[in-house]
Amino acid sequence: MELTWQKEAAGSYYATNKSGQVVATARKEGNAWHIEVAKDNRVRQVGTYKLAQTVAARVLEDQRWEQVRAENLTEGDTLRFVDGEGTVTGVEPVGNNLGQLRVSYVMEDGTRYSATFYPGSRFERLRKPEPAVRCIDEQGAQELAEWEADRRDAEQAEETPTPAFELYGMQTIDLHPFVAIVDMIAGTGVLVSPPASEDVTLSEGGASLHDSLCADALRRLAPLGVEALEGEDGGLSLEGVTKDGRKVFSLYVSDCITTEPDFEEVAVSIDALRQAAGL
């Protein structure tokens, strides 16, 4: 965000935006610079005036964005990703029993993407201008009061703690009839099998249809850097069995985003995956 900094007094500066509004201040106290930003209740401390300018600009830029759930996205929304901004071109249900949504978007360079997300997955969306409300009579006053109440309810809903299974790095890989759910950040994952009632034995005392399909699914995951964890018996590590008889096996991502995730991150990720798989 473009800011203009001006000196107010010795060791005290303020920043204005393009409209001339004062949006941030920086003052030196001892060996530290204290930064205060409009609409932000925190006082941040840094070591230099230059860094104070950088921090203020970053905080103000972050204020332009809001967190929104996947099911609340609409065509035309502007989203912020690590590698730039993108515009939503479509949001549609996948049609499976997991309630997933397929979100399509195009990046600034024209590259198009389409990915599957669970309801509740979070995105950073450019804040939309609040609707102007004119209060000219008693009916207008009532409409204003109702609008403000609805907005407060919406803000409170957004502030509700996100359940553990709503993770940014979670991705679903369709390996019909198997489904892999992986957390690319923590490097964990699960492989969900079809219901046991749909399995058949291929030969007496031999492997079943699901065993064969499972081996094929793991082969298809290997090029993606996703592999199965080995259990104590030398077979696949069984994470659990869902109520409808689906076996859930443990996976791991060999090239995850976090090089060395700590125990707490891994525990949260595993709990999220178990919930997503229906355990």
N, C-alpha and C positions, 0 to 999 in steps of 0.2 A: 504494500500500500504506500502511495506517495504522500510523504509528510513534509511540512516545512517547519524547521526548528528555529526558535528565536530565544535569545537570552533575556531573562527577566531580571536577574540579579547575579551576583557572584555565586557560582556553583548551583544556579537554578535556571532551568530551561523549560519551555513549553512547546508543544507541537500542535499545528493546525492542519486540517485536511483541505481538500480543494475548495470546500465551501467556506473556509475561514473559521470553522469551529475548532475550539480547543479540545483535543481528543486525548492528550497525554502530557505528563509532566515528568521531569527528571531533576532530582536535586542531590547534591553531594553531601553526605553526612559521614564525617570521618574519612575512612578509606574506601567507602562503598557509595555507589549511586543507587538511589531509591527511585523506582519507576512506578507511576500510577497511571492507569489507562481508564478511559471513560467506559462505563457499563461493566466494570470489572472490580470485584471487591478485594483483590489481592494487591499487596505491595511487594514488588520484586526487587531483589538486590543483585547488582553486578559490579564488576571491578572497574570498568571504564565507561566514559561518556559515549564512545562509539558503540560499545556493546549495548548500552541502554537504548540507543536509537534503534538498533537492530531488534531487540526484544520487544519494544513498544510496537514496531511495525508488524512483527509476527503476531502478537496478541490481537491487534486490530484486524489483521487479515483473517485470523481464525474466527473472529466474531461474525464475519460475513457468511459463515457456514453453519448449518444446523445438522444434527443427527436425525436421520429418518429411517424408518423400517422399510424393508423391501416391499411389503404389501401397500405402502403409502406412496410409492413412486408413481409418477405419471410421465407420459411422453412429453418431451421438451425440458424435463428437469436437467439442471447442470450438476454433475457430480464431480467430486475431487478425489483423485487417486494419487498414489505415490509418484507415478510417472506423468502426471498432468491432469487436465480436465476433460470430461466427456459429456456428451449429451444423450439422454435416454431416448431411444427410438421405439421401444416397445417393452411392455410388461405383460406376460401371459402365463396362466397356470400350466404346469407341465402335464397334469392330469393323472399323477400317480397318487398312491395312498399316503404319501409323506407330505402332501400339501405344498410341494415346491413350486417356485416361480422361475420362469426364464426371463432374465433381464438382458435386453440388447441395448448397446450404446456405441456411439462413434466418438473417437478421440479427436483432438484438435488437428492431428495430421491426416485425418481421413480414415485411419485404421478402424475397422469394425470388429466388435467383440460380442459374444453371446455366452452367458454363463448361467448356471442353475444355482439357486439359493433357497434356503429354508425361510419360511415366514419368520420375521423377527430379526433377520440379518440386517446389520446396520450399514448405512452409507452416509457420507457427508454431502449434503445438498446445499447449493447456494440459496440463501434465505430469500424468500419471495416478499415483495413489498406488502406491508399490511394494508388491508382495504381501508379506504377513507370512509369515515362515518360522520355524517352531518346530523346534528341534533337540533331540530328546529321546533319541536313540539313535544307533548307528553308521549306520543307514540314513538317519536324518534328517540326520546330518552330511554324508553323501555327497550327499544331495539339495541341501543348502545350498551345497556346493562347486560342484556342477554349475550351480545357479542363478546363483551369482556369476560363474562363467566365461561363461555365456551373456550375462549383463548386460554384462560387460566387452567381449565380442565385439560386442555391439550398439552400445555407446558408441563403440568404435573405428570401426565402420562408419559411424556418423553423422559422425565427425570426418574421414572421408576427403574430400579436396578435391573439390568439386563440379565435374564436367566443364563446359566452357565453354557447352554448349548448354542447361544447366539455369538458365534465367534467369527471374526473377520476372515481368518484364514481357512475356514471350513469349505471344502469343495466336495461335490458328489460326482462320482464317475459311474456311468451306466454300463454295466457288464452283463446285460440281460442273460439269464434271470437273476444274476447276482448284482449287488450294489455296493460300491466302495465309498466310504465317507472318510476323507482325510483332512487333517489340520496341517496345512503347508507351513504354518509358522512354528508350531511346536514339534512337528515331525511325527505325529501319532496318527492312527487311523484304525478303521474297522471294516471288515468285509461281511456284509449281511447276505445270508443265503436265502433261497426260496423256502416256503413252509415245508416241513418234513413230510406232510401229507402228499406232496407232489413228487416225492422221491420214489424211484423204483430200483430194484436190484438188477444189475446187468447180467450177473452170473451167480450161481449158487456159491455162497461163501466168498464172493469177490466184491469188487467195488460197485458202488451204486452210481446212478446217473448224476447225482449231485457231486459225488467225488470227482467224476470226470470233468464236469462243468467247472468245478472249483479250481482244478488244476489249470484249465484253460484260462480262467479269469486271472489267476496269478501270473500266468505267462504274459497276458496282455498288460498287466500292471508293471511288470519288470522294466520296460523301456521308459516308464515315467518315474523310475526311482522309488517305486513303492513295493515293499516286500512283506511277506508274512513273518510274524514272530514264531519261533519254535517253542512248543510246549515241553513239559518235563518228560513226556513219553516219546519225544522225538517227532511227533506230528505237529499239526497246527495248534497254536495257543488259542484255546476257546475262551472268549470273553464272557459268554453267557448265552442263554436261549430265551427268545422273546415269548410272550404269552401265546402267540399263534404258531409256535414251533419253528421259528427261524433261528438257526445257529449264527452266532456272531463271533467272528475270529479277529484276533488282534493283528494290526499292520503297523509298519513304521515307514517313514519317508527318509531315505538315505541322504537326501540333499535338501533339508528343510531350511526355511528362512532364518530361524534362530540357530546359530551355531551350537550354543550350549544352553538350552532351556533349563531353568532351575526346576527343582522338584515341585514347587507350587504350581508353576505354569503347566507342567506335564499333568499334574493331578487334575487341574481345572479342565484341561483339554480332554483327558480321558473321560471325565464325568460328562462333559458336553457330548462327546461321541456316543457314549452309552445311552444318553437320553435321545439323541437323534436316531439311534438304531432301534429304539423302543424297549431298552432294557430297564 
